[in-house]
Amino acid sequence: MSRESRLFGAVEAGGTKFVCAIGDESGTLQSETRFPTTEPRATLLKVREFLQDSGAARLSAIGLACFGPVVLDRRSANYGFIGKTPKAGWSHIDMVGALARDFSCPVGFDTDVTGAALAEQRWGAGRGIQNLVYLTVGTGIGGGVLVEGVPVHGLMHPEIGHIHPRRNALDGDFAGVCPFHGDCLEGLASGPAILARTGSELQQLHASHAQWELQADYLGQLCAQLVLTVSPQRIIMGGGVMQQERLFPLLRARMLHWLGGYIERSEIVSDIDRYVVPAALGARAGVLGALRLAIGAAAP
């Protein structure tokens, strides 16, 4: 099979749904299916059936972009496993092994947000950018970090959604919804946190509702912390909560507030609209991220 005609399997393993596809190196998806995330055995059976029905022998590699936390250390006996997750029934599930046992091609594996970062870098809002952060704000909050085009792993992988922001004065009585940390960023600013605090989704709230100020402040803090710690050339934000366009100018203003004038780069001071940007790939970022992982795993 020539390089131009190589095909890849892509599996976006999300806490709410799985998306499976067959695609090529241009980012074109030739076939696609999606189904709810139920218990592991039944869900992974559907993945296997899709890839087999799509002609597994044609695939040069499979990419798996998975909700986390996951084990990425190839030296670990648990490489390819999901770690301790709040998704019921999915802790300590061998994700890579489930594919490697059934298919003879390489399997690329990383978090769903790292996959999305790679996809945005190649086909979306991060084209031409080697150092970036992709953030998703939805059912949870997570982030993928690329440095010189390579995902940051280290001890494990970034768990950006579980840092603790400074509590906003308007939010003192809310305990947060994270089952592990309570009022970490995910516990305060994810979609479920907004629903628990207000009884509504963000887009249903009037522009004068205090939740908009809270949301902008917490996400502005997050972006400021990333500027100061990771120093990305761009921050790309996706996920269901970030579909509200009016949130971007609000959080950019709060990012500048928390930076306090310390960073004097023109990208921050005068061109912030191009520094903190919406994801370009939208709902396709996850499955295209899995495709990127497959392309990276295939032999050159």
PALO-262481 format. One record per atom (N, C-alpha, C): x, y, z; residue in three letters. Coordinates in steps of 0.1 Angstrom, whole numbers, plus 5000, padded with zeros to 4 digits. Layout:
N
XYZALA...
REM end
This chain:
300
500949885000MET500050005000MET500950125000MET500750224991SER501550344990SER501250435001SER502150525004ARG501950615015ARG500750695013ARG500450735001GLU499350824998GLU498050755000GLU497950624999SER496750555000SER496550485014SER497450505023ARG497350435036ARG496050475043ARG495450385050LEU494250405058LEU494550375072LEU493750445081PHE493950435095PHE492650415102PHE492650345113GLY491550335122GLY491650445133GLY490550505136ALA490650615147ALA489450585156ALA489850585169VAL488850565180VAL488950675190VAL487950755191GLU487850855202GLU487050795213GLU487650765224ALA487050695235ALA486650805246ALA485350845246GLY484950945255GLY484150895266GLY483950965276GLY483250925288GLY481750915285GLY481250995275THR479850995271THR479550905259THR480450915249LYS480350845236LYS481650805231LYS481650705222PHE482750665214PHE482450705200PHE483550745193VAL483450775179VAL484550695172VAL484150615162CYS485150535155CYS485050575140CYS486250575134ALA486350625120ALA487450555112ALA487350555099ILE488450525090ILE488850645083ILE490150685082GLY490550805076GLY491950785069GLY492350895062ASP493650895056ASP494551005061ASP495751025055GLU496651115061GLU496351265058GLU495351285049SER494851425047SER493851465057SER493451375066GLY492451415076GLY491051385071GLY490851315059THR489551285054THR489051155060THR487851165065LEU487251045071LEU486350975061LEU486650855058GLN485850785048GLN484650715054GLN484650675066SER483450615073SER483550645087SER482450655094GLU482450695108GLU481150635115GLU481250605128THR480150565136THR480350615150THR479250625157ARG479350675171ARG478250595179ARG478550575192PHE477650505200PHE477950545215PHE476850535224PRO477050575238PRO478150485245PRO478850545254THR479750475263THR478950405273THR478850265273THR478150195283THR479150115291THR478949995294GLU480049915302GLU481149875292GLU482349855297PRO483549835289PRO483349715279PRO482949605283ARG482949485274ARG482049515261ARG480849565264ALA479949595252ALA480449705244ALA481049805250THR481449925242THR482649885233THR483649815239LEU484849775231LEU484449675221LEU483449595223LEU482949495213LEU482449575200LEU481749685202LYS481349765191LYS482449825184LYS483549865191VAL484749925184VAL485349815175VAL485549695181ARG486149585173ARG485249555161ARG483949545162GLU483149515151GLU483249615140GLU483249745144PHE483349855134PHE484649845126PHE485749825133LEU487049815126LEU487149695118LEU486649585122GLN486649455114GLN485749475102GLN484549525104ASP483649545092ASP484249645082ASP485149735087SER485649835078SER486849785070SER487249655073GLY488449595066GLY489749625074GLY489849555085ALA491049575094ALA492349545087ALA492349455077ALA493549425070ALA494149535062ALA493249635059ARG493749755051ARG494449855060ARG494249845073LEU494749955082LEU496249955085LEU496850065083SER498250075086SER498550085101SER497550145108ALA497650165123ALA496250205128ALA496150195141ILE494950245148ILE495350345158ILE494550455159GLY494850555170GLY493750555180GLY494050555192LEU493150555203LEU493350675212LEU492350775211ALA492450895220ALA491350875231ALA491850865243CYS490950815254CYS490850915265CYS489650905271PHE489450985283PHE490350925294PHE490651015304GLY491650975313GLY491150975327GLY492150955337PRO493550945334PRO493950805328PRO495050805320VAL495550685314VAL497050665317VAL497450545315VAL498850515317VAL499650515304VAL500550615303LEU501250635290LEU502750585290LEU503150545302ASP504550495304ASP504650355298ASP505450345287ARG505550215280ARG506350115288ARG507050155298ARG507750065307ARG506850005318ARG505650055319SER504750015330SER503949885325SER503749795334ALA502949675331ALA501549715328ALA501149845332ASN499749895330ASN499649995318ASN500749995310TYR500650085298TYR499350055290TYR498750165286GLY497550145278GLY496250125286GLY496350135299PHE495150115308PHE494550255311PHE493350255314ILE492650375321ILE493050365336ILE493350475342GLY493550475356GLY492350495364GLY492450555376LYS491350575385LYS490450685380LYS489350655374THR488450755368THR487050755375THR486450875375PRO485050875380PRO484050815371PRO484450775359LYS483450705350LYS483250565355LYS482050535360ALA481750405367ALA482050285358ALA482850195364GLY483150065357GLY484350075348GLY484950185346TRP486050205336TRP487450215342TRP487550215355SER488850225361SER489650095358SER490950105355HIS491849995353HIS491449905341HIS490849965331ILE490549885319ILE491649895309ILE492049775303ASP493149775294ASP492649815280ASP492849935276MET492349985263MET493249945251MET494549965252VAL495349925241VAL495449775239VAL495449705250GLY495449555249GLY494249505242GLY493049565244ALA491849525238ALA491949535223ALA492649635218LEU492849645203LEU494049565198LEU495149565206ALA496349485201ALA496049335200ALA495149285208ARG494849145208ARG494149105195ARG493349195189ASP492549165178ASP493049215165ASP494049305165PHE494449365152PHE496049365152PHE496549335141SER498049315140SER498749445137SER498149555135CYS498749675132CYS499149755145CYS500049855144PRO500449935156PRO499250015161PRO499250045174VAL498250115181VAL498850245187VAL498450355182GLY498850485189GLY497950525200GLY498450565211PHE497550585223PHE497950715230PHE496950795234ASP497150905242ASP495850955247ASP495851065255THR494551115260THR493751175249THR492451195251ASP491651255241ASP492051395238ASP492451465249VAL492751615247VAL494151625240VAL495051535243THR496351545235THR496051515221THR495251415218GLY494851385204GLY494251505198GLY493351575205ALA492751695199ALA493751805197ALA494751815206ALA495851915204ALA496651885191ALA496951765189LEU497651725177LEU496851745164LEU495551725165ALA494651745153ALA494551895150ALA494351975161GLU494252115158GLU495552175153GLU496652115157GLN497952165152GLN498152135137GLN497652015133ARG497851975119ARG496752035110ARG495452035114TRP494452065105TRP493552185110TRP493852245122GLY492952335127GLY493552465132GLY493252515144ALA493652645148ALA495052655153ALA495752545153GLY497152545157GLY498152525145GLY497752535133ARG498652515122ARG499752605122ARG500952555121GLY502252635121GLY502752665135GLY502052615145ILE502452645159ILE502952515165ILE504152525171GLN504852405176GLN504552395191GLN504352505198ASN504152495213ASN502752555216ASN501852465220LEU500452505222LEU499852425233LEU498652475238VAL497852405247VAL496452395241VAL495852275241TYR494452265238TYR493652235250TYR492652315253LEU491752295265LEU490352255260LEU489852155267THR488352125265THR487652155278THR486552225277VAL485652265288VAL484252215285VAL483852105291GLY482552045289GLY482151965301GLY481951835298THR481651745309THR482751745320THR483951755315GLY485051775324GLY485951885318GLY487051915324ILE488052005319ILE489351935318ILE489951945307GLY491251875304GLY492051955294GLY493351925293GLY494251995284GLY495351905279GLY495651925266GLY496851855260GLY497851965257GLY499151935260VAL500252025258VAL501251975248VAL501552055238LEU502552025228LEU503752115230LEU504952055231VAL506152135232VAL507052085220VAL507352185211GLU508052145199GLU507352035191GLU506052045192GLY505251945184GLY505051815191GLY505651795202VAL505551665209VAL504751675222VAL503851575224PRO502951585236PRO503851575249PRO503451645259VAL504051645272VAL503451525280VAL504351435284HIS503951325293HIS504551335306HIS505851305307GLY506551315320GLY506051195329GLY505751235342LEU505351135351LEU504051065346LEU503151135341MET501951075335MET501551165323MET500551245324HIS500151345314HIS499551465322HIS499451575316PRO498951695323PRO497451665327PRO497151705339GLU495751695344GLU495351835348GLU495251925337ILE495052065339ILE493752095346ILE492752015344GLY491452045350GLY491352025365GLY492451975371HIS492351945385HIS493252035394HIS493752145388ILE494452245396ILE493352325404ILE493852385414HIS492852465423HIS493052615420HIS492052675414PRO492052825412PRO491752895425PRO492053025425ARG491653105436ARG490153125435ARG489453105447ARG487953105446ARG487453255444ARG486553265435ASN485953395433ASN485053435445ASN485053565448ALA484253605460ALA482753585458ALA482253565446LEU480853545444LEU480553395445LEU481553315448ASP481353165447ASP481753095460ASP481653165471GLY482253115483GLY481452995489GLY480252975486ASP479452865492ASP479352745484ASP479852745472PHE479652625463PHE480852525465PHE480452405469ALA481452305473ALA482252245461ALA481652255449GLY482252195437GLY481752055435GLY482052005423VAL481451875419VAL482451765416VAL483751795417CYS484751695415CYS484751585426CYS484551455422PRO484451355433PRO485851335440PRO486851385434PHE488251365441PHE488651495448PHE488351615443HIS488951735448HIS487851835452HIS486651815449GLY485651915452GLY485752035444GLY486452135449ASP486552265442ASP487752295434ASP488252185427CYS489352215417CYS488652285405CYS489452315395LEU488852385383LEU487752305377LEU487852175375GLU486852105369GLU485552105378GLU485852095391GLY484752105401GLY483952235401GLY484652335397LEU483952475397LEU483552525384LEU484152475373ALA483852545360ALA483452455348ALA483352325351SER482852235341SER481352245338SER480852185328GLY479452185325GLY478652135337GLY478952025343PRO478251975355PRO478252075366PRO479352145368ALA479452245379ALA478552365376ALA478452405364ILE477552515361ILE476152475364ILE475752355359LEU474452295361LEU474152285376LEU475052235384ALA474852215398ALA474652355405ALA475452455401ARG475352585408ARG474152665404ARG473652645391THR472652735386THR471352665383THR471352535381GLY470252465376GLY470052475361GLY470952535354SER470852555339SER472252535333SER472252515320GLU473452525312GLU473752665309GLU475052695306LEU475552825305LEU474752905294LEU474452845283GLN473852915272GLN472352955275GLN471852895286GLN470452925290GLN470353045299GLN471553085304LEU471553195314LEU471653325307LEU470953425313HIS470953565308HIS472453615309HIS472753705299ALA474053765299ALA474453835312ALA473453875320SER473753945332SER473953855344SER473753725342HIS473853625353HIS475253615358HIS475453605371ALA476753605377ALA477653485372ALA476953375367GLN477753265362GLN478753295351GLN478353395343TRP479253435332TRP480553495338TRP480353575348GLU481553635354GLU482353525361GLU481753435368LEU482453325374LEU483253245364LEU482553205354GLN483153115343GLN484353185337GLN484153315334ALA485253385327ALA486453405337ALA486153425350ASP487253435359ASP488053305361ASP487353195363TYR488053075365TYR488853035353TYR488253045341LEU489053015329LEU490153115326LEU489953235329GLY490953335328GLY492153305337GLY491853255349GLN492953215358GLN493653095352GLN492953005346LEU493652885340LEU494552935329LEU494053015320CYS494953065309CYS496153135314CYS495953225324ALA497153295330ALA498153205336ALA497653095343GLN498553005348GLN499352925338GLN498652895327LEU499352825316LEU500452915309LEU500053045307VAL501053135302VAL502353135310VAL502153145324LEU503253155333LEU504053025335LEU503452915333THR504052785336THR504552705323THR503652705313VAL503952635301VAL504452725289VAL504152845290SER504552945280SER504152905265SER502852865263PRO502552825249PRO502452945240PRO502652915227GLN502453015217GLN501053045213GLN500152955217ARG498752965215ARG497952875225ARG496752925229ILE495852845237ILE494552825229ILE494252705226ILE493052675218ILE492052605228ILE490752655227MET489752615236MET488552555229MET488152435233GLY487052365227GLY486152305238GLY485252225234GLY484352155243GLY482952235243GLY481952165249GLY480652215249GLY480452355255GLY481052385266VAL480952515273VAL481552625264VAL482552595257MET483252695249MET482552725236MET481352665233GLN480652695221GLN479952835223GLN480052895235GLN479453025237GLN480453135234GLN480353195222GLU481353285217GLU481553405226GLU480553455233ARG480653565242ARG481553545254ARG481853415256LEU482753385268LEU484153415265LEU484553415252PHE486053435249PHE486453575253PHE485853685249PRO486353815253PRO486353835268PRO485353775275LEU485253785289LEU486453715296LEU486853595292LEU487953525298LEU489253585294LEU489353635282ARG490653705278ARG490853825287ARG489853895290ALA490054015299ALA490453965313ALA489853855318ARG490253805331ARG491653745331ARG492053685320MET493453635319MET494453755320MET494153865313LEU495053985315LEU495054035329LEU493854035335HIS493754075350HIS494753995358HIS494653865357TRP495453775365TRP496953775362TRP497253815349LEU498753835346LEU499253965351LEU498354055354GLY498754175361GLY499854265354GLY499854255341GLY500854335333GLY502254285333GLY502454165339TYR503754105340TYR504354065327TYR503454015318ILE503953965305ILE503754075294ILE504854115288GLU504754235279GLU504854195264GLU504754065261ARG504754015248ARG503554075240ARG503754115227SER502754165219SER501554065217SER501953935217GLU500853835215GLU499853845226GLU500253885238ILE499353895249ILE498754035250ILE499554135249VAL499154275251VAL498254325240VAL498654305227SER497854365216SER497254265207SER497454135208ASP496954045198ASP496353925205ASP495653955216ILE495153845225ILE494053765218ILE493353825208ASP492253755201ASP492853645193ASP494153645189ARG494753545182ARG495553455191ARG495653485203TYR496353405213TYR495553295220TYR494353345225VAL493353255231VAL492253245221VAL492153125214VAL491253115203VAL490352995204VAL489152995197PRO488252875197PRO488952765189PRO488652645192ALA489052535184ALA488352545170ALA489152505160ALA488652515147ALA487952385142ALA488252275148LEU487752145144LEU486452105151LEU486052175161GLY484752155167GLY484652015173GLY483451955170ALA483251815175ALA484051705169ALA484751745158ARG485551645151ARG487051635156ARG487351725166ALA488751725171ALA489151595177ALA488251535184GLY488551405191GLY488951295182GLY488051275172VAL488251155163VAL489451195154VAL489551315150LEU490751355141LEU492051345150LEU491951365163GLY493051345171GLY493451195172GLY492451105172ALA492750965172ALA493450935158ALA492950995148LEU493550975134LEU495051015135LEU495351135141ARG496751175142ARG497551075149ARG497051015160LEU497850925168LEU498150795159LEU497150755151ALA497350645142ALA498450675132ALA498350795126ILE499350825116ILE500750825123ILE500850875135GLY502150885142GLY502650745145GLY501750645148ALA502150515152ALA502550425140ALA502150465128ALA502450385116ALA503950395112ALA504450285107ALA505850285102ALA505950385091ALA507050455090PRO507250555079PRO507350485066PRO
REM end
